[in-house]
Amino acid sequence: MDGAVISENTEALLGQADPARFRGKWKLHLRAAKIAWAGLSDDELLASEGRLDLLISLVQERYALSAPEATRRVTNFLSMRDC
């Protein structure tokens, strides 16, 4: 999958989230992301550049979650930040 494109399944699960808006404001959300996912390194979070597909993959891998659970957690993170 091209990192700039979110899969249709992921996009559907994210519902009302606006990936482009979130990606554009990613640096503003880095501190909150680091708090939410302390197991991810600063480098990993920076490298994701707010790309939701990468963030979901990182959360899924690091915390040994299913894809739907990782997507739910990222979706909750987005909704708390009005993205």
N, CA, C and O atoms as CSV, one atom per row, in Angstrom:
chain,resi,resn,atom,element,x,y,z
A,1,MET,N,N,0.848,-1.183,0.000
A,1,MET,CA,C,0.000,0.000,0.000
A,1,MET,C,C,0.886,1.236,0.000
A,1,MET,O,O,1.872,1.290,0.736
A,2,ASP,N,N,0.558,2.201,-0.793
A,2,ASP,CA,C,1.267,3.477,-0.799
A,2,ASP,C,C,0.948,4.188,0.502
A,2,ASP,O,O,-0.220,4.304,0.871
A,3,GLY,N,N,1.977,4.672,1.214
A,3,GLY,CA,C,1.785,5.299,2.511
A,3,GLY,C,C,0.906,6.522,2.482
A,3,GLY,O,O,0.296,6.865,3.494
A,4,ALA,N,N,0.824,7.198,1.337
A,4,ALA,CA,C,0.028,8.416,1.259
A,4,ALA,C,C,-1.450,8.115,1.098
A,4,ALA,O,O,-2.286,9.012,1.205
A,5,VAL,N,N,-1.769,6.872,0.844
A,5,VAL,CA,C,-3.158,6.493,0.602
A,5,VAL,C,C,-3.617,5.566,1.707
A,5,VAL,O,O,-2.957,4.572,2.009
A,6,ILE,N,N,-4.736,5.887,2.301
A,6,ILE,CA,C,-5.311,5.045,3.333
A,6,ILE,C,C,-6.225,4.044,2.651
A,6,ILE,O,O,-7.007,4.410,1.773
A,7,SER,N,N,-6.133,2.794,3.045
A,7,SER,CA,C,-6.966,1.776,2.432
A,7,SER,C,C,-8.437,2.105,2.660
A,7,SER,O,O,-8.794,2.782,3.624
A,8,GLU,N,N,-9.276,1.616,1.764
A,8,GLU,CA,C,-10.710,1.889,1.881
A,8,GLU,C,C,-11.254,1.330,3.184
A,8,GLU,O,O,-12.102,1.962,3.814
A,9,ASN,N,N,-10.784,0.154,3.605
A,9,ASN,CA,C,-11.261,-0.428,4.856
A,9,ASN,C,C,-10.915,0.451,6.037
A,9,ASN,O,O,-11.761,0.693,6.898
A,10,THR,N,N,-9.690,0.930,6.092
A,10,THR,CA,C,-9.272,1.795,7.192
A,10,THR,C,C,-10.058,3.092,7.164
A,10,THR,O,O,-10.516,3.568,8.203
A,11,GLU,N,N,-10.215,3.657,5.994
A,11,GLU,CA,C,-10.954,4.915,5.872
A,11,GLU,C,C,-12.390,4.737,6.346
A,11,GLU,O,O,-12.930,5.612,7.022
A,12,ALA,N,N,-13.014,3.611,6.000
A,12,ALA,CA,C,-14.385,3.351,6.428
A,12,ALA,C,C,-14.464,3.224,7.943
A,12,ALA,O,O,-15.404,3.722,8.561
A,13,LEU,N,N,-13.479,2.556,8.545
A,13,LEU,CA,C,-13.471,2.401,9.989
A,13,LEU,C,C,-13.254,3.728,10.707
A,13,LEU,O,O,-13.733,3.919,11.825
A,14,LEU,N,N,-12.542,4.635,10.073
A,14,LEU,CA,C,-12.268,5.923,10.690
A,14,LEU,C,C,-13.471,6.858,10.645
A,14,LEU,O,O,-13.511,7.855,11.365
A,15,GLY,N,N,-14.436,6.545,9.814
A,15,GLY,CA,C,-15.670,7.316,9.776
A,15,GLY,C,C,-15.467,8.761,9.412
A,15,GLY,O,O,-15.051,9.074,8.296
A,16,GLN,N,N,-15.758,9.650,10.344
A,16,GLN,CA,C,-15.746,11.082,10.083
A,16,GLN,C,C,-14.362,11.724,10.170
A,16,GLN,O,O,-14.216,12.910,9.877
A,17,ALA,N,N,-13.362,10.972,10.562
A,17,ALA,CA,C,-12.021,11.551,10.685
A,17,ALA,C,C,-11.551,12.070,9.332
A,17,ALA,O,O,-11.823,11.465,8.295
A,18,ASP,N,N,-10.863,13.165,9.354
A,18,ASP,CA,C,-10.337,13.770,8.136
A,18,ASP,C,C,-8.830,13.546,8.106
A,18,ASP,O,O,-8.076,14.313,8.704
A,19,PRO,N,N,-8.382,12.485,7.402
A,19,PRO,CA,C,-6.957,12.155,7.403
A,19,PRO,C,C,-6.060,13.296,6.928
A,19,PRO,O,O,-4.978,13.497,7.479
A,20,ALA,N,N,-6.487,14.036,5.929
A,20,ALA,CA,C,-5.663,15.131,5.406
A,20,ALA,C,C,-5.508,16.229,6.455
A,20,ALA,O,O,-4.425,16.788,6.624
A,21,ARG,N,N,-6.583,16.528,7.146
A,21,ARG,CA,C,-6.546,17.553,8.189
A,21,ARG,C,C,-5.618,17.117,9.326
A,21,ARG,O,O,-4.806,17.900,9.819
A,22,PHE,N,N,-5.757,15.852,9.730
A,22,PHE,CA,C,-4.919,15.328,10.802
A,22,PHE,C,C,-3.453,15.345,10.392
A,22,PHE,O,O,-2.592,15.754,11.171
A,23,ARG,N,N,-3.173,14.907,9.187
A,23,ARG,CA,C,-1.795,14.857,8.709
A,23,ARG,C,C,-1.186,16.265,8.662
A,23,ARG,O,O,-0.018,16.456,8.999
A,24,GLY,N,N,-1.988,17.235,8.245
A,24,GLY,CA,C,-1.499,18.605,8.170
A,24,GLY,C,C,-1.172,19.199,9.531
A,24,GLY,O,O,-0.348,20.107,9.635
A,25,LYS,N,N,-1.813,18.691,10.569
A,25,LYS,CA,C,-1.595,19.208,11.919
A,25,LYS,C,C,-0.835,18.217,12.790
A,25,LYS,O,O,-0.847,18.335,14.016
A,26,TRP,N,N,-0.181,17.250,12.179
A,26,TRP,CA,C,0.466,16.179,12.925
A,26,TRP,C,C,1.432,16.693,13.978
A,26,TRP,O,O,1.425,16.201,15.106
A,27,LYS,N,N,2.253,17.658,13.642
A,27,LYS,CA,C,3.248,18.138,14.609
A,27,LYS,C,C,2.587,18.736,15.848
A,27,LYS,O,O,3.176,18.731,16.929
A,28,LEU,N,N,1.376,19.248,15.697
A,28,LEU,CA,C,0.648,19.777,16.846
A,28,LEU,C,C,0.148,18.662,17.762
A,28,LEU,O,O,-0.102,18.881,18.947
A,29,HIS,N,N,0.005,17.467,17.197
A,29,HIS,CA,C,-0.537,16.330,17.944
A,29,HIS,C,C,0.545,15.393,18.474
A,29,HIS,O,O,0.226,14.421,19.158
A,30,LEU,N,N,1.799,15.658,18.178
A,30,LEU,CA,C,2.872,14.736,18.562
A,30,LEU,C,C,2.962,14.497,20.062
A,30,LEU,O,O,3.125,13.354,20.492
A,31,ARG,N,N,2.860,15.542,20.862
A,31,ARG,CA,C,2.968,15.373,22.311
A,31,ARG,C,C,1.834,14.480,22.827
A,31,ARG,O,O,2.066,13.581,23.635
A,32,ALA,N,N,0.626,14.729,22.363
A,32,ALA,CA,C,-0.509,13.911,22.789
A,32,ALA,C,C,-0.344,12.470,22.316
A,32,ALA,O,O,-0.698,11.536,23.035
A,33,ALA,N,N,0.193,12.284,21.107
A,33,ALA,CA,C,0.421,10.932,20.584
A,33,ALA,C,C,1.465,10.214,21.432
A,33,ALA,O,O,1.328,9.022,21.705
A,34,LYS,N,N,2.496,10.925,21.847
A,34,LYS,CA,C,3.529,10.320,22.677
A,34,LYS,C,C,2.959,9.901,24.027
A,34,LYS,O,O,3.353,8.870,24.572
A,35,ILE,N,N,2.043,10.686,24.565
A,35,ILE,CA,C,1.393,10.324,25.828
A,35,ILE,C,C,0.488,9.114,25.621
A,35,ILE,O,O,0.489,8.187,26.431
A,36,ALA,N,N,-0.278,9.126,24.543
A,36,ALA,CA,C,-1.215,8.034,24.266
A,36,ALA,C,C,-0.490,6.729,23.988
A,36,ALA,O,O,-0.938,5.661,24.406
A,37,TRP,N,N,0.623,6.813,23.287
A,37,TRP,CA,C,1.361,5.615,22.886
A,37,TRP,C,C,2.820,5.746,23.292
A,37,TRP,O,O,3.707,5.864,22.446
A,38,ALA,N,N,3.056,5.724,24.594
A,38,ALA,CA,C,4.414,5.906,25.122
A,38,ALA,C,C,5.370,4.826,24.637
A,38,ALA,O,O,6.586,5.018,24.663
A,39,GLY,N,N,4.839,3.698,24.198
A,39,GLY,CA,C,5.674,2.621,23.689
A,39,GLY,C,C,6.249,2.887,22.317
A,39,GLY,O,O,7.120,2.149,21.858
A,40,LEU,N,N,5.780,3.924,21.656
A,40,LEU,CA,C,6.327,4.297,20.348
A,40,LEU,C,C,7.407,5.347,20.557
A,40,LEU,O,O,7.256,6.254,21.375
A,41,SER,N,N,8.479,5.217,19.822
A,41,SER,CA,C,9.570,6.183,19.959
A,41,SER,C,C,9.204,7.501,19.274
A,41,SER,O,O,8.318,7.561,18.422
A,42,ASP,N,N,9.904,8.532,19.669
A,42,ASP,CA,C,9.724,9.832,19.014
A,42,ASP,C,C,10.007,9.705,17.527
A,42,ASP,O,O,9.290,10.267,16.700
A,43,ASP,N,N,11.059,8.961,17.189
A,43,ASP,CA,C,11.417,8.775,15.778
A,43,ASP,C,C,10.302,8.088,14.999
A,43,ASP,O,O,10.008,8.471,13.867
A,44,GLU,N,N,9.683,7.075,15.598
A,44,GLU,CA,C,8.584,6.381,14.924
A,44,GLU,C,C,7.409,7.319,14.691
A,44,GLU,O,O,6.827,7.350,13.607
A,45,LEU,N,N,7.069,8.080,15.717
A,45,LEU,CA,C,5.948,9.011,15.581
A,45,LEU,C,C,6.245,10.083,14.538
A,45,LEU,O,O,5.384,10.412,13.721
A,46,LEU,N,N,7.439,10.619,14.562
A,46,LEU,CA,C,7.816,11.622,13.559
A,46,LEU,C,C,7.815,11.040,12.158
A,46,LEU,O,O,7.339,11.674,11.217
A,47,ALA,N,N,8.348,9.833,12.018
A,47,ALA,CA,C,8.434,9.194,10.702
A,47,ALA,C,C,7.062,8.874,10.124
A,47,ALA,O,O,6.904,8.811,8.905
A,48,SER,N,N,6.067,8.671,10.988
A,48,SER,CA,C,4.725,8.375,10.476
A,48,SER,C,C,4.112,9.581,9.780
A,48,SER,O,O,3.201,9.436,8.965
A,49,GLU,N,N,4.609,10.772,10.101
A,49,GLU,CA,C,4.158,12.020,9.474
A,49,GLU,C,C,2.637,12.191,9.511
A,49,GLU,O,O,2.058,12.842,8.641
A,50,GLY,N,N,2.003,11.609,10.513
A,50,GLY,CA,C,0.557,11.727,10.621
A,50,GLY,C,C,-0.209,10.870,9.636
A,50,GLY,O,O,-1.421,11.026,9.491
A,51,ARG,N,N,0.480,9.968,8.957
A,51,ARG,CA,C,-0.193,9.062,8.017
A,51,ARG,C,C,-0.912,8.002,8.830
A,51,ARG,O,O,-0.278,7.194,9.509
A,52,LEU,N,N,-2.220,8.007,8.763
A,52,LEU,CA,C,-3.023,7.160,9.627
A,52,LEU,C,C,-2.737,5.685,9.425
A,52,LEU,O,O,-2.749,4.917,10.387
A,53,ASP,N,N,-2.481,5.276,8.191
A,53,ASP,CA,C,-2.193,3.861,7.955
A,53,ASP,C,C,-0.929,3.443,8.689
A,53,ASP,O,O,-0.877,2.349,9.250
A,54,LEU,N,N,0.089,4.296,8.696
A,54,LEU,CA,C,1.323,3.977,9.414
A,54,LEU,C,C,1.124,4.023,10.916
A,54,LEU,O,O,1.640,3.169,11.636
A,55,LEU,N,N,0.387,4.999,11.392
A,55,LEU,CA,C,0.134,5.117,12.823
A,55,LEU,C,C,-0.640,3.900,13.325
A,55,LEU,O,O,-0.314,3.343,14.374
A,56,ILE,N,N,-1.650,3.492,12.588
A,56,ILE,CA,C,-2.422,2.300,12.968
A,56,ILE,C,C,-1.510,1.074,12.980
A,56,ILE,O,O,-1.568,0.266,13.907
A,57,SER,N,N,-0.677,0.934,11.964
A,57,SER,CA,C,0.247,-0.209,11.906
A,57,SER,C,C,1.218,-0.210,13.076
A,57,SER,O,O,1.477,-1.257,13.669
A,58,LEU,N,N,1.756,0.957,13.409
A,58,LEU,CA,C,2.680,1.056,14.538
A,58,LEU,C,C,2.001,0.673,15.848
A,58,LEU,O,O,2.551,-0.092,16.640
A,59,VAL,N,N,0.811,1.206,16.069
A,59,VAL,CA,C,0.062,0.913,17.295
A,59,VAL,C,C,-0.268,-0.578,17.337
A,59,VAL,O,O,-0.122,-1.217,18.378
A,60,GLN,N,N,-0.705,-1.123,16.227
A,60,GLN,CA,C,-1.062,-2.546,16.163
A,60,GLN,C,C,0.151,-3.422,16.500
A,60,GLN,O,O,0.053,-4.344,17.310
A,61,GLU,N,N,1.281,-3.126,15.879
A,61,GLU,CA,C,2.475,-3.939,16.079
A,61,GLU,C,C,3.042,-3.801,17.485
A,61,GLU,O,O,3.334,-4.802,18.140
A,62,ARG,N,N,3.198,-2.574,17.947
A,62,ARG,CA,C,3.854,-2.343,19.238
A,62,ARG,C,C,3.036,-2.881,20.400
A,62,ARG,O,O,3.594,-3.389,21.373
A,63,TYR,N,N,1.709,-2.772,20.304
A,63,TYR,CA,C,0.858,-3.178,21.418
A,63,TYR,C,C,0.164,-4.517,21.184
A,63,TYR,O,O,-0.731,-4.899,21.938
A,64,ALA,N,N,0.585,-5.230,20.130
A,64,ALA,CA,C,0.048,-6.563,19.809
A,64,ALA,C,C,-1.482,-6.560,19.777
A,64,ALA,O,O,-2.135,-7.377,20.426
A,65,LEU,N,N,-2.032,-5.625,19.010
A,65,LEU,CA,C,-3.485,-5.471,18.883
A,65,LEU,C,C,-3.957,-5.999,17.536
A,65,LEU,O,O,-3.179,-6.109,16.588
A,66,SER,N,N,-5.223,-6.317,17.469
A,66,SER,CA,C,-5.818,-6.644,16.180
A,66,SER,C,C,-5.927,-5.351,15.375
A,66,SER,O,O,-5.891,-4.256,15.936
A,67,ALA,N,N,-6.059,-5.486,14.068
A,67,ALA,CA,C,-6.198,-4.295,13.218
A,67,ALA,C,C,-7.422,-3.468,13.619
A,67,ALA,O,O,-7.320,-2.245,13.720
A,68,PRO,N,N,-8.584,-4.106,13.852
A,68,PRO,CA,C,-9.743,-3.292,14.255
A,68,PRO,C,C,-9.535,-2.574,15.594
A,68,PRO,O,O,-9.986,-1.441,15.764
A,69,GLU,N,N,-8.860,-3.223,16.538
A,69,GLU,CA,C,-8.623,-2.575,17.833
A,69,GLU,C,C,-7.643,-1.413,17.695
A,69,GLU,O,O,-7.850,-0.359,18.296
A,70,ALA,N,N,-6.590,-1.588,16.919
A,70,ALA,CA,C,-5.641,-0.495,16.695
A,70,ALA,C,C,-6.343,0.667,15.998
A,70,ALA,O,O,-6.118,1.827,16.342
A,71,THR,N,N,-7.187,0.360,15.026
A,71,THR,CA,C,-7.936,1.396,14.321
A,71,THR,C,C,-8.878,2.114,15.275
A,71,THR,O,O,-9.018,3.335,15.204
A,72,ARG,N,N,-9.528,1.370,16.170
A,72,ARG,CA,C,-10.430,1.982,17.154
A,72,ARG,C,C,-9.662,2.948,18.048
A,72,ARG,O,O,-10.142,4.044,18.338
A,73,ARG,N,N,-8.488,2.551,18.478
A,73,ARG,CA,C,-7.702,3.411,19.364
A,73,ARG,C,C,-7.235,4.686,18.653
A,73,ARG,O,O,-7.256,5.773,19.231
A,74,VAL,N,N,-6.821,4.540,17.418
A,74,VAL,CA,C,-6.414,5.725,16.659
A,74,VAL,C,C,-7.632,6.610,16.397
A,74,VAL,O,O,-7.535,7.835,16.467
A,75,THR,N,N,-8.763,6.004,16.101
A,75,THR,CA,C,-9.998,6.760,15.883
A,75,THR,C,C,-10.379,7.539,17.136
A,75,THR,O,O,-10.773,8.702,17.052
A,76,ASN,N,N,-10.263,6.898,18.300
A,76,ASN,CA,C,-10.547,7.601,19.548
A,76,ASN,C,C,-9.597,8.765,19.749
A,76,ASN,O,O,-10.008,9.839,20.190
A,77,PHE,N,N,-8.338,8.559,19.431
A,77,PHE,CA,C,-7.347,9.626,19.532
A,77,PHE,C,C,-7.743,10.799,18.641
A,77,PHE,O,O,-7.674,11.955,19.061
A,78,LEU,N,N,-8.155,10.504,17.422
A,78,LEU,CA,C,-8.568,11.559,16.475
A,78,LEU,C,C,-9.797,12.298,16.984
A,78,LEU,O,O,-9.856,13.526,16.921
A,79,SER,N,N,-10.770,11.560,17.485
A,79,SER,CA,C,-12.014,12.205,17.914
A,79,SER,C,C,-11.772,13.113,19.109
A,79,SER,O,O,-12.447,14.131,19.259
A,80,MET,N,N,-10.818,12.755,19.962
A,80,MET,CA,C,-10.499,13.599,21.114
A,80,MET,C,C,-9.808,14.898,20.685
A,80,MET,O,O,-9.757,15.862,21.449
A,81,ARG,N,N,-9.283,14.914,19.468
A,81,ARG,CA,C,-8.590,16.086,18.961
A,81,ARG,C,C,-9.375,16.794,17.857
A,81,ARG,O,O,-8.839,17.661,17.166
A,82,ASP,N,N,-10.628,16.428,17.698
A,82,ASP,CA,C,-11.509,17.063,16.707
A,82,ASP,C,C,-10.917,17.036,15.312
A,82,ASP,O,O,-10.889,18.056,14.625
A,83,CYS,N,N,-10.440,15.867,14.889
A,83,CYS,CA,C,-9.841,15.727,13.557
A,83,CYS,C,C,-10.849,15.138,12.594
A,83,CYS,O,O,-10.540,14.941,11.419
